[in-house]
Amino acid sequence: MTSPELTDDQWAPVSPLLPPQRPPIGRPPEDHRTILAGMLWVIRTGATWRELPPAFGPWPTVYSRYRRWRQAGLWQRILAALEPAQATFTSQVSL
């Protein structure tokens, strides 16, 4: 699934940083690209996690993954991999 919120040029340097997708056990896991696009949507719009459109996956899943990635130090590496103007803006935003 290609997300209109995260271009191929943005995704290419970010995807190698992310942990492997979990194998499908039970419900299929939400795709990292879709989840990341949801995180960026929340940051860009200033909306709350609960206002996240369903196209990005369930908001608790997006928020949970954001928290895990942030605690692991991965969030800063993701921002650094994104285009510089966007990384500067989003690193100043505290969710």
C-alpha positions as CSV (number, residue, x, y, z in Angstrom):
1,M,0.0,0.0,0.0
2,T,1.5,3.3,-1.0
3,S,0.5,6.2,1.3
4,P,-0.2,9.6,-0.3
5,E,1.3,11.1,2.9
6,L,4.7,9.6,2.6
7,T,6.5,9.8,-0.7
8,D,8.8,7.1,-2.1
9,D,11.7,9.6,-1.8
10,Q,10.9,10.1,1.9
11,W,10.3,6.4,2.6
12,A,13.5,5.1,0.9
13,P,16.0,6.4,3.5
14,V,13.6,5.6,6.4
15,S,12.7,2.0,5.7
16,P,16.1,0.5,6.5
17,L,16.0,2.1,10.0
18,L,12.8,0.4,11.0
19,P,12.6,-2.9,12.8
20,P,11.4,-5.9,10.8
21,Q,7.7,-6.3,10.5
22,R,6.3,-8.9,12.8
23,P,5.2,-12.1,11.1
24,P,1.4,-12.3,10.6
25,I,0.0,-14.0,13.7
26,G,-3.7,-13.5,14.2
27,R,-4.6,-10.1,12.9
28,P,-2.2,-8.8,10.2
29,P,0.1,-6.1,11.6
30,E,-0.2,-2.5,10.3
31,D,2.4,-1.6,7.7
32,H,5.3,0.6,9.0
33,R,4.9,3.0,6.1
34,T,1.2,3.6,6.8
35,I,1.9,4.0,10.6
36,L,4.7,6.4,10.0
37,A,2.5,8.4,7.6
38,G,-0.1,8.6,10.4
39,M,2.5,9.9,12.8
40,L,3.6,12.6,10.4
41,W,0.0,13.5,9.8
42,V,-0.6,14.1,13.5
43,I,2.5,16.3,13.7
44,R,1.7,18.3,10.5
45,T,-1.9,18.9,11.5
46,G,-1.6,19.4,15.2
47,A,-4.5,17.0,15.7
48,T,-4.8,14.6,18.6
49,W,-4.0,10.9,18.1
50,R,-7.8,10.1,18.5
51,E,-8.5,12.4,15.4
52,L,-6.2,10.3,13.2
53,P,-8.1,9.2,10.1
54,P,-8.7,5.4,9.9
55,A,-6.7,5.2,6.7
56,F,-3.5,5.4,8.8
57,G,-4.6,2.5,11.0
58,P,-6.0,2.4,14.5
59,W,-4.8,5.5,16.5
60,P,-3.8,3.4,19.5
61,T,-1.5,1.3,17.2
62,V,0.0,4.4,15.7
63,Y,0.6,6.1,19.1
64,S,2.0,2.9,20.6
65,R,4.5,2.5,17.8
66,Y,5.4,6.2,18.1
67,R,6.1,5.8,21.8
68,R,8.2,2.7,21.3
69,W,10.2,4.2,18.5
70,R,10.7,7.4,20.5
71,Q,11.9,5.5,23.6
72,A,14.3,3.5,21.5
73,G,15.8,6.6,20.0
74,L,14.5,5.6,16.6
75,W,12.2,8.6,16.1
76,Q,15.2,11.0,16.0
77,R,16.9,8.9,13.4
78,I,13.7,8.8,11.3
79,L,13.4,12.5,11.4
80,A,17.0,12.9,10.4
81,A,16.5,10.6,7.4
82,L,13.5,12.7,6.2
83,E,14.1,15.8,4.2
84,P,15.9,18.5,6.3
85,A,13.1,21.1,6.4
86,Q,10.6,18.5,7.6
87,A,13.0,17.1,10.2
88,T,13.7,20.5,11.6
89,F,10.0,21.2,12.0
90,T,9.0,17.9,13.4
91,S,11.9,17.6,15.9
92,Q,10.6,20.8,17.5
93,V,7.2,19.3,18.0
94,S,6.6,17.5,21.3
95,L,3.8,15.1,21.3
